[in-house]
Amino acid sequence: MGNKRDYNLSYIVTITLVATLGGLLFGYDTAVISGAEKGLEGFFLQAQDFDYTKVLHGITSSSALIGCVLGGAISGFFAMRFGRRDSLRFASVLFFLSALGSYYPEFLFFPKGVPSFDLLISFNLYRILGGIGVGLASAIVPMYIAEIAPSKIRGTLVSCNQFAIIFGMLVVYFVNFLILGDHANPVIDRDAVGQLSVNPASDPWTMATGWRYMFVSEAYVAALFGVLLFFVPRTPRYLVLIGQTTQALSVLTKVNGASRAKKILSDIEATSKEKTEKMFAYGALVVVIGILLSVFQQAIGINAVLYYAPRIFESAGAEGGGMFQTVIMGIVNILFTVIAILTVDRFGRKPLLIIGSIGMAVGAFAVALCDNFGLKGIVPVLSVIVYAAFFMMSWGPICWVLISEIFPNTIRGKAVAIAVAFQWIFNYLVSSTFPPLYDFSPMIAYGLYGIMCVLAALFVWKLVPETKGKTLEDMTRLWRKER
């Protein structure tokens, strides 16, 4: 962790904790659907004016990701135009409005509790609104932390955002579990021609009310995040970019002490020309590597597991509808994320990514083989948990660390926005195609993800530079030499 006298640890941790509430909301918003999607499916299957198909359910379950793509794409503009902190304030408002709207999509325009195609559109629009907040937070929270943190502990602190994301997922898994209580998810029947319907014996409460409570529970965290953001500073690197060097020096002094603050400020001023620097000023390779980090983080298939965890565990033979096993997976994910936090600044980024890719490949191929041989019970359940656990100690946190630090100061805002937009595009592609692909063949789904894990390991080994211990200003010098 370094010498405490080098920086004000308590001040940095306080700022990081506030910022990582954005990560917690990221995890909460994207994973809340895992508990709500079956009740939601049962609700819309009762619509009289249209047929709610598996394809429509896949689109609805992952519609927030459309907003995530939009939020990621505009994050660079927001980060530069309004600053990192104020952009997060805007994201907190979007989280809050989305939570309320997803709870009550009928607001003003539709009769409550009557499913229809127009109501489906309304619900998806509210989920997209929250997705924009997620997209903004996913890009800007790591950027904010990286621009505040001293280089010695930057990897650890940015990794804390992934801890917050996974903790948010665990919290919502547990909240969904408590909300469901003694109620049961609806039973969906399929007739001879593939038509879906709700079994008459299904619990009506989960279809009418349960999913609504799950979505609205996010509003409390969103409100807290928005309030606390009024008590943290803007980042010194952004303050330098807008010409407020006195305020930048003040923040740097609080973080690093007076003597080191002046040296850091000098380095920032020497490398900060973001308003005039072109995207490919340092060559195309750094941008391509950033994009591919994002693409591989999603192409290895993790979010298909996180979003549909209860359904996957249930089909693998888990008892109790898979909700309990989902909570267990959330706890394991937390523990493995802590491993990444404790080791990322000691062992470096590349080793963790390569080890994680191999571990994920083993888990994914094991699930595929279990499906091929019809094996149910503890083995496929454990294989899914292993697959997720290795992601949490590698691609989960480390990808965000690298994206927040690999780009030079002069192009960081724009380059992060592009990388994050690609991340959410592939997140959407994987998540929306998973239900029909899994329905067709779990073996093919997991076999494909396993192959992508192997390719991800090769990509990291060959192309990704090690950034452990380097300052953000060192990135400018690194890529200038590479040209």
Solvent accessible surface area in square Angstrom, and as a share of the most:
residue,aa,sasa,rsa
1,M,137,0.61
2,G,48,0.46
3,N,62,0.32
4,K,143,0.61
5,R,209,0.76
6,D,30,0.16
7,Y,12,0.04
8,N,65,0.33
9,L,43,0.22
10,S,81,0.52
11,Y,51,0.20
12,I,0,0.00
13,V,59,0.34
14,T,79,0.46
15,I,5,0.02
16,T,7,0.04
17,L,117,0.58
18,V,15,0.09
19,A,1,0.01
20,T,10,0.06
21,L,26,0.13
22,G,0,0.00
23,G,1,0.01
24,L,22,0.11
25,L,0,0.00
26,F,16,0.07
27,G,0,0.00
28,Y,4,0.02
29,D,0,0.00
30,T,5,0.03
31,A,0,0.00
32,V,0,0.00
33,I,2,0.01
34,S,4,0.03
35,G,4,0.03
36,A,1,0.01
37,E,2,0.01
38,K,33,0.14
39,G,3,0.03
40,L,0,0.00
41,E,0,0.00
42,G,0,0.00
43,F,7,0.03
44,F,1,0.00
45,L,29,0.14
46,Q,80,0.35
47,A,12,0.09
48,Q,173,0.77
49,D,91,0.47
50,F,36,0.15
51,D,91,0.47
52,Y,7,0.03
53,T,61,0.36
54,K,38,0.16
55,V,94,0.54
56,L,46,0.23
57,H,2,0.01
58,G,0,0.00
59,I,69,0.35
60,T,1,0.01
61,S,4,0.03
62,S,1,0.01
63,S,1,0.01
64,A,3,0.03
65,L,3,0.02
66,I,63,0.32
67,G,0,0.00
68,C,0,0.00
69,V,30,0.17
70,L,88,0.44
71,G,0,0.00
72,G,0,0.00
73,A,56,0.43
74,I,64,0.33
75,S,0,0.00
76,G,5,0.04
77,F,126,0.52
78,F,32,0.13
79,A,0,0.00
80,M,35,0.15
81,R,148,0.54
82,F,86,0.36
83,G,0,0.00
84,R,2,0.01
85,R,40,0.15
86,D,44,0.23
87,S,1,0.00
88,L,0,0.00
89,R,52,0.19
90,F,85,0.35
91,A,0,0.00
92,S,5,0.04
93,V,78,0.45
94,L,12,0.06
95,F,0,0.00
96,F,74,0.31
97,L,84,0.42
98,S,1,0.01
99,A,2,0.02
100,L,75,0.37
101,G,6,0.06
102,S,1,0.01
103,Y,64,0.25
104,Y,74,0.28
105,P,2,0.01
106,E,0,0.00
107,F,103,0.43
108,L,140,0.70
109,F,159,0.66
110,F,55,0.23
111,P,89,0.56
112,K,116,0.49
113,G,40,0.39
114,V,81,0.47
115,P,20,0.13
116,S,25,0.16
117,F,85,0.35
118,D,83,0.43
119,L,0,0.00
120,L,4,0.02
121,I,79,0.40
122,S,16,0.10
123,F,0,0.00
124,N,22,0.11
125,L,109,0.54
126,Y,57,0.22
127,R,4,0.02
128,I,31,0.15
129,L,52,0.26
130,G,0,0.00
131,G,0,0.00
132,I,33,0.17
133,G,0,0.00
134,V,0,0.00
135,G,0,0.00
136,L,0,0.00
137,A,1,0.01
138,S,0,0.00
139,A,2,0.01
140,I,0,0.00
141,V,0,0.00
142,P,3,0.02
143,M,0,0.00
144,Y,2,0.01
145,I,3,0.01
146,A,0,0.00
147,E,0,0.00
148,I,5,0.03
149,A,8,0.06
150,P,10,0.06
151,S,26,0.17
152,K,99,0.42
153,I,1,0.00
154,R,2,0.01
155,G,0,0.00
156,T,15,0.09
157,L,8,0.04
158,V,0,0.00
159,S,0,0.00
160,C,37,0.22
161,N,1,0.00
162,Q,6,0.03
163,F,62,0.26
164,A,9,0.07
165,I,4,0.02
166,I,2,0.01
167,F,82,0.34
168,G,0,0.00
169,M,7,0.03
170,L,27,0.14
171,V,43,0.25
172,V,0,0.00
173,Y,3,0.01
174,F,97,0.41
175,V,36,0.21
176,N,0,0.00
177,F,79,0.33
178,L,108,0.54
179,I,38,0.19
180,L,18,0.09
181,G,50,0.48
182,D,156,0.81
183,H,68,0.31
184,A,59,0.46
185,N,34,0.17
186,P,5,0.03
187,V,83,0.48
188,I,42,0.21
189,D,53,0.27
190,R,125,0.46
191,D,74,0.38
192,A,112,0.87
193,V,133,0.76
194,G,33,0.32
195,Q,85,0.38
196,L,22,0.11
197,S,55,0.35
198,V,31,0.18
199,N,42,0.21
200,P,135,0.85
201,A,95,0.74
202,S,12,0.08
203,D,34,0.18
204,P,93,0.59
205,W,67,0.23
206,T,3,0.02
207,M,13,0.06
208,A,54,0.42
209,T,34,0.20
210,G,1,0.01
211,W,3,0.01
212,R,5,0.02
213,Y,97,0.37
214,M,4,0.02
215,F,3,0.01
216,V,31,0.18
217,S,20,0.13
218,E,3,0.01
219,A,8,0.06
220,Y,169,0.64
221,V,29,0.17
222,A,1,0.01
223,A,47,0.36
224,L,92,0.46
225,F,0,0.00
226,G,14,0.13
227,V,88,0.50
228,L,56,0.28
229,L,1,0.01
230,F,133,0.55
231,F,157,0.65
232,V,9,0.05
233,P,26,0.16
234,R,66,0.24
235,T,1,0.00
236,P,1,0.01
237,R,19,0.07
238,Y,10,0.04
239,L,4,0.02
240,V,16,0.09
241,L,23,0.11
242,I,51,0.26
243,G,59,0.56
244,Q,55,0.24
245,T,49,0.29
246,T,106,0.61
247,Q,83,0.37
248,A,0,0.00
249,L,52,0.26
250,S,55,0.36
251,V,12,0.07
252,L,4,0.02
253,T,51,0.30
254,K,110,0.47
255,V,1,0.01
256,N,9,0.05
257,G,32,0.31
258,A,63,0.49
259,S,93,0.60
260,R,93,0.34
261,A,0,0.00
262,K,130,0.55
263,K,124,0.53
264,I,29,0.15
265,L,20,0.10
266,S,60,0.39
267,D,38,0.20
268,I,0,0.00
269,E,84,0.38
270,A,75,0.58
271,T,11,0.06
272,S,19,0.12
273,K,126,0.53
274,E,4,0.02
275,K,139,0.59
276,T,115,0.67
277,E,42,0.19
278,K,160,0.68
279,M,32,0.14
280,F,119,0.50
281,A,22,0.17
282,Y,6,0.02
283,G,25,0.24
284,A,54,0.42
285,L,84,0.42
286,V,0,0.00
287,V,5,0.03
288,V,66,0.38
289,I,1,0.00
290,G,0,0.00
291,I,32,0.16
292,L,54,0.27
293,L,0,0.00
294,S,0,0.00
295,V,20,0.11
296,F,25,0.10
297,Q,5,0.02
298,Q,7,0.03
299,A,13,0.10
300,I,0,0.00
301,G,0,0.00
302,I,1,0.00
303,N,13,0.07
304,A,0,0.00
305,V,0,0.00
306,L,2,0.01
307,Y,7,0.03
308,Y,4,0.02
309,A,1,0.00
310,P,8,0.05
311,R,52,0.19
312,I,3,0.02
313,F,0,0.00
314,E,72,0.32
315,S,48,0.31
316,A,13,0.10
317,G,40,0.38
318,A,15,0.12
319,E,144,0.65
320,G,72,0.69
321,G,28,0.27
322,G,0,0.00
323,M,8,0.04
324,F,114,0.47
325,Q,33,0.15
326,T,1,0.01
327,V,17,0.10
328,I,63,0.32
329,M,0,0.00
330,G,1,0.01
331,I,77,0.39
332,V,33,0.19
333,N,1,0.01
334,I,22,0.11
335,L,106,0.53
336,F,58,0.24
337,T,0,0.00
338,V,51,0.29
339,I,72,0.37
340,A,0,0.00
341,I,20,0.10
342,L,118,0.59
343,T,19,0.11
344,V,0,0.00
345,D,37,0.19
346,R,164,0.60
347,F,115,0.48
348,G,0,0.00
349,R,0,0.00
350,K,45,0.19
351,P,56,0.35
352,L,7,0.04
353,L,0,0.00
354,I,42,0.21
355,I,89,0.45
356,G,0,0.00
357,S,0,0.00
358,I,100,0.51
359,G,7,0.07
360,M,0,0.00
361,A,7,0.05
362,V,95,0.55
363,G,2,0.02
364,A,0,0.00
365,F,74,0.31
366,A,31,0.24
367,V,12,0.07
368,A,7,0.05
369,L,101,0.50
370,C,9,0.05
371,D,58,0.30
372,N,81,0.42
373,F,155,0.65
374,G,54,0.52
375,L,86,0.43
376,K,127,0.54
377,G,24,0.23
378,I,118,0.60
379,V,68,0.39
380,P,6,0.04
381,V,12,0.07
382,L,92,0.46
383,S,10,0.07
384,V,1,0.00
385,I,16,0.08
386,V,60,0.34
387,Y,0,0.00
388,A,0,0.00
389,A,3,0.02
390,F,57,0.24
391,F,8,0.03
392,M,0,0.00
393,M,16,0.07
394,S,0,0.00
395,W,0,0.00
396,G,0,0.00
397,P,0,0.00
398,I,0,0.00
399,C,0,0.00
400,W,7,0.02
401,V,0,0.00
402,L,0,0.00
403,I,3,0.01
404,S,1,0.01
405,E,0,0.00
406,I,0,0.00
407,F,1,0.00
408,P,0,0.00
409,N,6,0.03
410,T,3,0.02
411,I,0,0.00
412,R,2,0.01
413,G,0,0.00
414,K,70,0.29
415,A,1,0.00
416,V,2,0.01
417,A,6,0.05
418,I,59,0.30
419,A,1,0.00
420,V,0,0.00
421,A,11,0.09
422,F,74,0.31
423,Q,2,0.01
424,W,3,0.01
425,I,68,0.34
426,F,61,0.25
427,N,2,0.01
428,Y,48,0.18
429,L,87,0.43
430,V,18,0.10
431,S,0,0.00
432,S,21,0.13
433,T,68,0.40
434,F,4,0.02
435,P,19,0.12
436,P,54,0.34
437,L,44,0.22
438,Y,34,0.13
439,D,82,0.43
440,F,156,0.65
441,S,19,0.12
442,P,31,0.19
443,M,72,0.32
444,I,79,0.40
445,A,0,0.00
446,Y,1,0.00
447,G,15,0.14
448,L,86,0.43
449,Y,8,0.03
450,G,0,0.00
451,I,92,0.47
452,M,43,0.19
453,C,0,0.00
454,V,69,0.40
455,L,79,0.40
456,A,0,0.00
457,A,13,0.10
458,L,88,0.44
459,F,16,0.07
460,V,0,0.00
461,W,148,0.52
462,K,141,0.60
463,L,82,0.41
464,V,2,0.01
465,P,29,0.18
466,E,54,0.24
467,T,0,0.00
468,K,80,0.34
469,G,53,0.51
470,K,67,0.28
471,T,49,0.28
472,L,2,0.01
473,E,3,0.02
474,D,40,0.21
475,M,0,0.00
476,T,1,0.01
477,R,106,0.39
478,L,39,0.19
479,W,5,0.02
480,R,123,0.45
481,K,170,0.72
482,E,103,0.46
483,R,156,0.57
